[in-house]
Amino acid sequence: MATPDIDTALVERLIAAQFPAWAGLPVREVDSAGTDNAMFRLGDEYAVRLPKAEWAVGQAEKEQEWLPRLAPHLTLPVPAPVGRGVPGEGYDRPWSVFAWLDGTDAYDEPIADLAHAAVELGRFGVSLRRVDATGGPASWRGGPVTDWEQGAMRPAIRDLGADGTIDADAATEAWESVLRLPPWRGAPVWTHGDLLPGNLLTRDGRLHAVIDFGGLGTGDPAVDLMAAWSLLTPDTRPLFREAAQVDDATWARGRGWALCWGVVTEHYYRGRNPVLATVAHRTWTQALPEYGT
């Protein structure tokens, strides 16, 4: 079945058919640069989240199953599912209704108190890792970074180097050092998998909540350290590292993720998604200089 346009009319039909108690509540689309899901505000209390990308199918069921189990153990608010939507009205994918979390994402409203955010994000990662991961699904970014990039890093360095965006020699040397890092040998732990500014909510200039658990899964915790370079600054990264309680090898793998994700993502999304390309550029430009020190 071809997926129809995901618009307010579709959401209104789905709500009326499956959650009649909420029928008639105003529906308005939430502007987002995210590539996986479309988001709509339902009245003042709810959010509707529908997969729009093929690879996002299955995220709704995963969030429905695991977020209620994880939330009581976490140090920051996370989305709370309140409705499990099923295919219907010409829409062929499971979808969700969540309680609305107040705040603005940290891309649109940058965090003013980065020191506070560094500590809170580090503690959040610790609280997530400490939840029993037995039976949890493998994270899409839970293995080595090479499993994710699948050979895309070198062509990205080449192309970005050719147009002067990146120092190709420095990036290649840094990437070679990432490839030499020892892999994660520990038991899989819970990871968010996508701790980017667009998935962090701010309120009154401070980090308030973590959203979008479509990448939730188990594996190497290094991927969740990318926030050190996508969000934080050289003077606040040490606060995050201390709060995150990770060893040197895990920190190094996290920096490798920041370098690789940033380069590959900017290369792919420039000209397609300016927000993601901007975040990616910021991430690798924060990470790359650390390989020269």
ChimeraX attribute file (.defattr): number of C-alpha atoms within 10 A of each C-alpha:
attribute: neighborCount
match mode: 1-to-1
recipient: residues
	/A:1	7
	/A:2	7
	/A:3	13
	/A:4	12
	/A:5	11
	/A:6	17
	/A:7	14
	/A:8	17
	/A:9	12
	/A:10	16
	/A:11	23
	/A:12	19
	/A:13	16
	/A:14	21
	/A:15	23
	/A:16	15
	/A:17	14
	/A:18	17
	/A:19	15
	/A:20	11
	/A:21	10
	/A:22	15
	/A:23	17
	/A:24	12
	/A:25	16
	/A:26	13
	/A:27	21
	/A:28	18
	/A:29	16
	/A:30	13
	/A:31	9
	/A:32	14
	/A:33	14
	/A:34	15
	/A:35	13
	/A:36	19
	/A:37	23
	/A:38	19
	/A:39	24
	/A:40	23
	/A:41	22
	/A:42	25
	/A:43	15
	/A:44	12
	/A:45	12
	/A:46	21
	/A:47	24
	/A:48	26
	/A:49	22
	/A:50	23
	/A:51	24
	/A:52	19
	/A:53	12
	/A:54	11
	/A:55	10
	/A:56	16
	/A:57	19
	/A:58	14
	/A:59	22
	/A:60	24
	/A:61	16
	/A:62	17
	/A:63	21
	/A:64	20
	/A:65	13
	/A:66	16
	/A:67	16
	/A:68	15
	/A:69	12
	/A:70	17
	/A:71	17
	/A:72	12
	/A:73	14
	/A:74	18
	/A:75	18
	/A:76	18
	/A:77	15
	/A:78	22
	/A:79	21
	/A:80	18
	/A:81	21
	/A:82	16
	/A:83	18
	/A:84	15
	/A:85	20
	/A:86	16
	/A:87	12
	/A:88	14
	/A:89	14
	/A:90	14
	/A:91	19
	/A:92	15
	/A:93	19
	/A:94	18
	/A:95	23
	/A:96	21
	/A:97	25
	/A:98	19
	/A:99	18
	/A:100	18
	/A:101	18
	/A:102	13
	/A:103	17
	/A:104	21
	/A:105	23
	/A:106	22
	/A:107	20
	/A:108	13
	/A:109	17
	/A:110	19
	/A:111	25
	/A:112	15
	/A:113	14
	/A:114	21
	/A:115	18
	/A:116	15
	/A:117	23
	/A:118	26
	/A:119	19
	/A:120	22
	/A:121	27
	/A:122	24
	/A:123	21
	/A:124	20
	/A:125	25
	/A:126	20
	/A:127	18
	/A:128	20
	/A:129	22
	/A:130	12
	/A:131	16
	/A:132	12
	/A:133	19
	/A:134	10
	/A:135	7
	/A:136	17
	/A:137	16
	/A:138	19
	/A:139	22
	/A:140	17
	/A:141	26
	/A:142	27
	/A:143	19
	/A:144	20
	/A:145	22
	/A:146	16
	/A:147	11
	/A:148	15
	/A:149	16
	/A:150	8
	/A:151	11
	/A:152	16
	/A:153	21
	/A:154	17
	/A:155	13
	/A:156	20
	/A:157	23
	/A:158	17
	/A:159	14
	/A:160	18
	/A:161	16
	/A:162	12
	/A:163	9
	/A:164	10
	/A:165	13
	/A:166	20
	/A:167	15
	/A:168	18
	/A:169	12
	/A:170	16
	/A:171	23
	/A:172	15
	/A:173	13
	/A:174	20
	/A:175	19
	/A:176	11
	/A:177	13
	/A:178	21
	/A:179	14
	/A:180	8
	/A:181	14
	/A:182	12
	/A:183	14
	/A:184	17
	/A:185	7
	/A:186	9
	/A:187	9
	/A:188	22
	/A:189	21
	/A:190	28
	/A:191	29
	/A:192	23
	/A:193	25
	/A:194	22
	/A:195	24
	/A:196	24
	/A:197	22
	/A:198	23
	/A:199	18
	/A:200	25
	/A:201	26
	/A:202	25
	/A:203	16
	/A:204	12
	/A:205	17
	/A:206	20
	/A:207	25
	/A:208	22
	/A:209	23
	/A:210	24
	/A:211	20
	/A:212	22
	/A:213	21
	/A:214	22
	/A:215	21
	/A:216	24
	/A:217	23
	/A:218	25
	/A:219	26
	/A:220	28
	/A:221	28
	/A:222	26
	/A:223	28
	/A:224	25
	/A:225	30
	/A:226	27
	/A:227	23
	/A:228	28
	/A:229	26
	/A:230	25
	/A:231	24
	/A:232	22
	/A:233	15
	/A:234	12
	/A:235	10
	/A:236	18
	/A:237	21
	/A:238	16
	/A:239	21
	/A:240	26
	/A:241	20
	/A:242	14
	/A:243	18
	/A:244	23
	/A:245	14
	/A:246	18
	/A:247	10
	/A:248	10
	/A:249	14
	/A:250	20
	/A:251	21
	/A:252	18
	/A:253	25
	/A:254	25
	/A:255	27
	/A:256	29
	/A:257	28
	/A:258	29
	/A:259	28
	/A:260	30
	/A:261	23
	/A:262	29
	/A:263	29
	/A:264	23
	/A:265	23
	/A:266	26
	/A:267	21
	/A:268	15
	/A:269	15
	/A:270	15
	/A:271	9
	/A:272	10
	/A:273	15
	/A:274	13
	/A:275	18
	/A:276	23
	/A:277	21
	/A:278	17
	/A:279	20
	/A:280	27
	/A:281	23
	/A:282	18
	/A:283	29
	/A:284	27
	/A:285	17
	/A:286	21
	/A:287	24
	/A:288	25
	/A:289	12
	/A:290	11
	/A:291	16
	/A:292	9
	/A:293	5
